[in-house]
């Protein structure tokens, strides 16, 4: 007896997997994740800031040369960064929402406790972990000019 193998387009396979367990957010929900992160900065508690990230998140921070790949490395970074008393404001953004993932990218401005400001480009990639959205990748780089 001859067996026939039926091939499906990759898009059909991807869509089917996504439909079974897909959590899609609204743009407002994804935008609020920055507000949650920014509010955690205001606590001045580096562990609370680190709680916004997945365990395997990549942090490419504005004022740091080295990627922060572990929770401990992220806490160490935020321990120093929070001493500057940063608060961010989104200047412009584009949000893209996918199945269990979302991207928020644009430009923000940080104001520090001493009144200085830094404008930077940002990208936050979020993952749905079954209970909450967490940052899986965060890249921030100061504007070149």
BAMI-146735 format. One line per field, with one value per residue: residue number from 1; y negated, z negated, x negated of N, C-alpha, C in turn; residue in one letter. Coordinates in pm, whole numbers, plus 50000, padded with zeros to 5 digits. Example, Ala and Ser with C-alpha at 12.3 -4.5 7.8 and 13.67 -1.06 7.14 Angstrom:
REM residues 2
k <- 1,2
nc2 <- 50569,50225
nc3 <- 49220,49292
nc1 <- 48681,48715
cac2 <- 50450,50106
cac3 <- 49220,49286
cac1 <- 48770,48633
cc2 <- 50330,49997
cc3 <- 49220,49213
cc1 <- 48680,48710
r <- A,S
END
This chain:
REM residues 145
k <- 1,2,3,4,5,6,7,8,9,10,11,12,13,14,15,16,17,18,19,20,21,22,23,24,25,26,27,28,29,30,31,32,33,34,35,36,37,38,39,40,41,42,43,44,45,46,47,48,49,50,51,52,53,54,55,56,57,58,59,60,61,62,63,64,65,66,67,68,69,70,71,72,73,74,75,76,77,78,79,80,81,82,83,84,85,86,87,88,89,90,91,92,93,94,95,96,97,98,99,100,101,102,103,104,105,106,107,108,109,110,111,112,113,114,115,116,117,118,119,120,121,122,123,124,125,126,127,128,129,130,131,132,133,134,135,136,137,138,139,140,141,142,143,144,145
nc2 <- 50117,49787,49491,49155,48846,48548,48218,47913,47561,47351,47124,47202,47398,47244,47059,47232,47336,47103,47024,47207,47144,46868,46554,46244,45903,45569,45255,45058,45208,45306,45066,44983,45146,45030,44817,44958,45063,44821,44716,44901,44827,44594,44687,44732,44978,45225,45502,45513,45381,45565,45772,45730,45857,46153,46464,46531,46299,46044,45761,45470,45205,44845,44696,44871,45091,45370,45657,45751,46048,46218,46248,46158,45998,45800,45689,45585,45391,45219,45140,44954,44776,44679,44508,44270,44173,44209,44121,44200,44082,44145,44045,44102,44387,44721,44990,45335,45622,45965,46320,46414,46250,45925,45608,45304,45013,44722,44381,44243,44018,43970,43826,43724,43730,43508,43328,43347,43463,43735,43843,44131,44417,44696,45043,45272,45605,45817,46107,46334,46513,46690,46592,46328,46039,46018,45867,45972,45892,45601,45313,45021,44719,44431,44130,44056,43791
nc3 <- 50000,50091,49942,49920,49896,49772,49836,49671,49711,49558,49433,49367,49174,48975,48913,48817,48581,48438,48406,48219,47966,47935,47809,47847,47816,47765,47921,47726,47492,47530,47546,47283,47150,47162,46991,46753,46720,46701,46468,46290,46288,46140,45882,45797,45749,45850,45884,45915,46158,46320,46309,46516,46736,46940,46835,47012,47147,47360,47297,47436,47345,47310,47189,47169,47263,47279,47356,47153,47028,46834,46545,46316,46431,46550,46321,46199,46390,46376,46112,46115,46315,46209,46012,46137,46144,46355,46584,46838,47147,47414,47739,48006,48168,48302,48308,48338,48355,48289,48288,47962,47933,47944,48072,47985,48099,48137,48052,47754,47470,47201,46884,46629,46275,46224,46406,46665,47005,47229,47551,47715,47933,47936,47894,47791,47748,47686,47512,47464,47176,47099,46881,46858,47023,47107,47134,47390,47542,47537,47671,47664,47780,47773,47951,48246,48306
nc1 <- 49917,49935,49823,49925,49776,49879,49812,49812,49842,49595,49695,49955,49906,49783,49985,50183,50064,50042,50308,50407,50299,50282,50213,50314,50249,50376,50286,50284,50248,49989,49848,49884,49709,49457,49507,49542,49283,49138,49253,49155,48889,48908,48935,48683,48573,48374,48427,48703,48728,48592,48774,48947,48849,48792,48644,48439,48384,48243,48062,47967,47832,47868,47658,47439,47181,47168,47370,47647,47727,47827,48041,47906,47704,47863,47982,47752,47682,47908,47889,47679,47776,48019,47935,47909,48161,48367,48631,48851,48995,49206,49136,49194,49342,49373,49587,49601,49795,49803,49862,49850,49632,49487,49378,49236,49120,48917,48858,48737,48716,48505,48513,48302,48226,48065,48150,48051,48088,48142,48187,48300,48301,48523,48604,48835,48898,49159,49280,49547,49605,49796,49922,49853,49713,49374,49050,48844,48636,48447,48341,48158,48037,47839,47910,47728,47660
cac2 <- 50000,49666,49378,49025,48741,48422,48104,47790,47441,47314,47026,47274,47461,47139,47006,47333,47340,46977,47021,47292,47086,46733,46443,46117,45785,45447,45158,44990,45299,45310,44934,44978,45221,44932,44744,45048,45065,44689,44706,44982,44745,44495,44750,44737,45116,45294,45633,45490,45352,45691,45857,45705,45930,46299,46515,46536,46173,45973,45617,45390,45082,44716,44650,44991,45153,45515,45711,45808,46170,46292,46163,46095,45891,45692,45622,45505,45273,45127,45085,44833,44685,44618,44400,44148,44139,44189,44136,44192,44039,44187,43936,44162,44532,44809,45116,45448,45728,46097,46427,46430,46162,45788,45523,45161,44950,44581,44287,44190,43925,43989,43714,43777,43653,43380,43244,43375,43544,43814,43900,44260,44509,44815,45156,45372,45721,45879,46243,46375,46634,46764,46514,46187,46000,45990,45820,46075,45822,45457,45243,44876,44656,44285,44073,44025,43645
cac3 <- 50000,50107,49859,49982,49804,49811,49792,49650,49713,49426,49374,49308,49052,48877,48872,48736,48449,48371,48371,48104,47839,47966,47725,47913,47735,47838,47918,47595,47393,47552,47506,47136,47097,47137,46870,46640,46706,46656,46327,46210,46270,46035,45750,45770,45709,45972,45897,45971,46301,46383,46316,46643,46842,46935,46781,47118,47221,47399,47274,47497,47277,47364,47133,47135,47380,47281,47345,47024,47071,46721,46447,46231,46509,46565,46191,46181,46476,46324,45986,46151,46394,46125,45934,46216,46130,46491,46620,46982,47216,47554,47836,48121,48161,48390,48240,48422,48269,48350,48200,47842,47941,47988,48081,47966,48139,48164,47991,47624,47404,47057,46800,46510,46153,46227,46510,46799,47090,47337,47645,47763,48010,47856,47939,47692,47800,47574,47527,47373,47108,47054,46774,46863,47124,47053,47233,47429,47601,47518,47728,47653,47818,47779,48087,48285,48316
cac1 <- 50000,49855,49864,49907,49740,49941,49733,49887,49757,49543,49787,50067,49859,49759,50113,50251,50001,50072,50450,50437,50259,50238,50259,50285,50279,50408,50176,50286,50189,49844,49797,49885,49594,49350,49546,49513,49137,49098,49295,49062,48769,48935,48921,48539,48543,48330,48491,48837,48710,48555,48893,49016,48779,48788,48516,48337,48389,48122,48069,47860,47871,47823,47530,47361,47121,47185,47506,47685,47795,47884,48111,47805,47640,47960,47993,47629,47693,48008,47839,47605,47860,48121,47874,47929,48304,48420,48771,48861,49117,49205,49150,49263,49332,49448,49613,49640,49846,49803,49908,49769,49516,49515,49261,49260,48993,48929,48765,48779,48626,48491,48471,48237,48246,47991,48210,48000,48176,48083,48283,48248,48386,48550,48686,48875,48970,49230,49333,49653,49559,49913,49984,49815,49616,49241,48952,48748,48522,48458,48226,48169,47910,47847,47911,47591,47636
cc2 <- 49876,49554,49249,48922,48610,48307,47982,47672,47404,47216,47096,47341,47357,47085,47104,47338,47215,46973,47098,47226,46942,46631,46315,46004,45673,45355,45088,45077,45303,45175,44923,45055,45130,44855,44828,45051,44932,44668,44789,44909,44649,44554,44750,44875,45196,45432,45618,45457,45483,45786,45838,45793,46081,46341,46509,46407,46119,45824,45554,45246,44959,44679,44767,45052,45302,45556,45769,45925,46250,46194,46088,45979,45773,45616,45534,45379,45172,45069,44955,44730,44610,44507,44265,44096,44111,44200,44109,44144,44083,44064,43983,44313,44597,44941,45218,45562,45858,46197,46446,46346,46023,45710,45378,45094,44803,44499,44245,44097,43956,43857,43774,43681,43520,43287,43269,43468,43617,43869,44026,44331,44632,44920,45245,45482,45793,46019,46265,46507,46721,46692,46364,46164,45965,45946,45934,46013,45672,45395,45094,44816,44505,44238,44031,43875,43574
cc3 <- 50000,50020,49933,49874,49855,49752,49782,49662,49571,49358,49307,49178,48942,48824,48782,48595,48370,48325,48244,47971,47853,47871,47795,47823,47825,47834,47783,47487,47407,47513,47354,47075,47076,47009,46745,46613,46648,46509,46238,46191,46152,45895,45703,45720,45833,45991,45954,46119,46375,46395,46445,46757,46827,46878,46885,47200,47251,47376,47335,47455,47336,47317,47088,47263,47392,47276,47205,47052,46959,46630,46361,46304,46529,46433,46166,46267,46416,46188,46012,46219,46305,46035,46005,46207,46266,46497,46769,47030,47361,47642,47960,48113,48273,48316,48342,48329,48349,48250,48085,47842,47984,47987,48068,47994,48169,48100,47857,47570,47256,46994,46672,46393,46152,46336,46650,46872,47195,47422,47703,47849,47924,47936,47819,47767,47680,47612,47424,47309,47056,46943,46794,46981,47055,47168,47262,47491,47584,47568,47719,47690,47832,47925,48123,48292,48192
cc1 <- 49911,49911,49834,49879,49799,49859,49823,49792,49715,49638,49905,50027,49840,49891,50186,50195,50037,50217,50480,50402,50214,50300,50217,50330,50327,50286,50169,50224,50038,49783,49789,49769,49473,49381,49517,49363,49088,49136,49203,48929,48788,48926,48777,48494,48504,48394,48632,48829,48679,48674,48972,48962,48797,48653,48405,48331,48250,48147,47945,47889,47805,47683,47443,47306,47153,47332,47528,47777,47859,47957,48010,47735,47735,47977,47870,47635,47790,47969,47764,47695,47961,48065,47888,48073,48369,48573,48782,48997,49103,49226,49226,49244,49412,49464,49661,49680,49855,49859,49809,49642,49563,49384,49306,49126,49016,48819,48823,48674,48625,48447,48418,48256,48175,48043,48158,48096,48094,48195,48221,48351,48407,48624,48709,48945,49029,49275,49442,49610,49674,49988,49965,49721,49486,49150,48855,48623,48547,48328,48253,48034,47931,47841,47769,47561,47684
r <- X,X,X,X,X,X,X,X,X,X,X,X,X,X,X,X,X,X,X,X,X,X,X,X,X,X,X,X,X,X,X,X,X,X,X,X,X,X,X,X,X,X,X,X,X,X,X,X,X,X,X,X,X,X,X,X,X,X,X,X,X,X,X,X,X,X,X,X,X,X,X,X,X,X,X,X,X,X,X,X,X,X,X,X,X,X,X,X,X,X,X,X,X,X,X,X,X,X,X,X,X,X,X,X,X,X,X,X,X,X,X,X,X,X,X,X,X,X,X,X,X,X,X,X,X,X,X,X,X,X,X,X,X,X,X,X,X,X,X,X,X,X,X,X,X
END
